[in-house]
């Protein structure tokens, strides 16, 4: 059987569409999985250059502000790097406590330059936990440099994402079974 990539990158839809899909999937998975990560929520303010407002924790439901209100009609991006780092630290702690899947809203401008949620991405990768995210085409080269060859690109299709998730569950079950066999062998030989 071919190796199952631990990271799935969803592409081919708008950021708003992908975030809505991630929220729907997270709600579906919560009853049966330990989730970590953060998903984007809009700030709801009119006349702003970008819609980024908050990141909501999938583990605790805590809400992290990731925008600086530069006022109506501002054309500057208003991302708050400090808020992103606080959110990344929370995700890192959630991964350390144990989880089955990490969902991170996206790898974007801040992550490409070494900030934002980059430490949360690294924590999931280092822990070997499956990771679901999105990457804008604008930051594909930075993503490739960061995560290749650990990922597969998927369309914004809930069925395809669910197939990937179920493959992750299957891999985890096989690892657990092998671990149990090994520990059983070790205990019998002592």
C-alpha positions, 0 to 999 in steps of 0.5 A: 500500500502506498504511504499515506501523507500525514498532511492534507492541503486543501486548495481550489476554492476561496479562503471563505469556502475552505474555512466554512468547510473546515468548520463543518468538518470539525463540528462533524469530527468533534464527537469522535476525535480529539482535535487541536488547531484554530480556524478563522472567523471574520471580524464583521466590521465594514469597510476593512481591507481584509476580513481576518479577525479571530482564530478560534481554538478547536480544543478549548473554543478560546478566541484569539484576536488576530487583527488590528482595527486600522479604521474604515477604508484603510487599505493596509492589511491589519493582521496582528502578528502577536495574536497569531503567535498567542494562538500558535502557542495555544495550539502547540500546548494542545498538541503536546497534551495529545490529539488525533488531528490538527486543523490549521486555518491556513499557511499564509503570509506570516507563516511564509516569513517564519511567523504566524502559526508556523510554530503550530505547524511545526508542532503537529509535524514534529509530533507526527499528528495528521494535519489539515490546512490550506495554502494560498497559491501565493505562498506555495513556494514557501510551503514547499520549502517548509513541508515537502514531501510530507503533504498531499493536495486535496480539492475542497471536497468533504468526501475526499477530505474524509477519505484522507482522514479515515486513512489517517485513522487506519494508519494510527490503528495499525501503529497501535496494534503493532505497538501492542504486539511489540510490548506483548512480545517484550513482556513475555520474554522478560 
